[in-house]
Each structure stands twice: as C-alpha cells, then as structure tokens.
Amino acid sequence: MACGLTRAVQHFIHFEFEAAWHFNKLVVLVFPILAFLWLKWTYKAINAIRTKDRPNAG
C-alpha cells in the first residue's frame, strides 16, 4: 500500500487541505519543496531558451 503522498499533493493543489492532511501529514513540508524545485527548474529552462536565442557578442 502506498504512503498517500501523491493523493495528498493532489488534494493540496486543489485546496482540499483537510483531505491532504488525512492522506499524509508530511504534505505541508513536501509540497512547498516540490513547488520550489519546479519553479527553479522552470526558471533555468526559460533562461536556457533565452540564452540560446541570443546572438553571440563576438
């Protein structure tokens, strides 16, 4: 049987905090970390695209 973290995150992103807490109490720690990592990855990806499109200064 699974730990319920996936279901907890699913409920959390739908603002069903009580249900998320019911499935896994660690969701209050894990979700902000996952959100931060996703934002960091997105920022790096966007910067890589912008840098690739920029002509070289030489």
VMD Tcl script that draws the C-alpha trace (Angstrom):
set ca {
  {0.00 0.00 0.00}
  {1.24 3.48 -0.88}
  {2.02 6.17 1.64}
  {-0.61 8.55 0.25}
  {1.74 11.37 -0.63}
  {0.60 11.52 -4.25}
  {-3.03 11.70 -3.19}
  {-2.14 14.25 -0.53}
  {-0.40 16.50 -3.05}
  {-3.34 16.14 -5.43}
  {-5.75 17.27 -2.72}
  {-3.36 20.04 -1.66}
  {-3.18 21.58 -5.14}
  {-6.99 21.53 -5.25}
  {-7.07 23.41 -1.92}
  {-8.56 20.43 -0.08}
  {-6.20 20.81 2.86}
  {-8.08 18.61 5.31}
  {-8.13 15.70 2.86}
  {-4.44 16.25 2.08}
  {-3.62 16.21 5.79}
  {-5.63 13.00 6.16}
  {-3.65 11.16 3.47}
  {-0.17 12.27 4.56}
  {0.78 14.85 7.14}
  {4.16 15.47 5.51}
  {2.42 17.18 2.60}
  {2.84 20.53 4.40}
  {6.62 20.07 4.13}
  {6.89 18.22 0.83}
  {4.61 20.39 -1.31}
  {6.49 23.67 -0.76}
  {9.77 21.90 -1.55}
  {8.32 20.39 -4.73}
  {6.88 23.76 -5.75}
  {10.24 25.46 -5.17}
  {12.11 22.83 -7.21}
  {9.59 23.08 -10.04}
  {9.88 26.88 -10.13}
  {13.68 26.65 -10.08}
  {13.64 24.16 -12.97}
  {11.22 26.37 -14.94}
  {13.39 29.45 -14.38}
  {16.50 27.61 -15.59}
  {14.67 26.27 -18.65}
  {13.39 29.72 -19.62}
  {16.84 31.24 -19.17}
  {18.40 28.49 -21.29}
  {15.94 29.22 -24.09}
  {16.58 32.97 -23.87}
  {20.36 32.48 -23.85}
  {20.19 30.12 -26.82}
  {18.19 32.65 -28.87}
  {20.62 35.48 -28.12}
  {23.33 36.05 -30.78}
  {26.93 35.79 -29.61}
  {28.74 39.06 -28.89}
  {31.86 38.21 -30.81}
}
mol new
graphics top color blue
foreach p $ca { graphics top sphere $p radius 0.5 }
foreach p [lrange $ca 0 end-1] q [lrange $ca 1 end] { graphics top cylinder $p $q radius 0.2 }
display resetview
